[in-house]
């Protein structure tokens, strides 16, 4: 029971960190594109 709970907890933490990293990367990419558009 506890092992399954710990495993689920670890999966959730890694999943959230992965999603946050993806969002930050996407935001950075969007900001770079906006900078290119503003430059023109």
Secondary structure, DSSP 4 states (H G I P E B T S, - for coil): -HHHHHHHHHHHHHHHHHHHHHHHHHHHHHHHHHHHHHH-
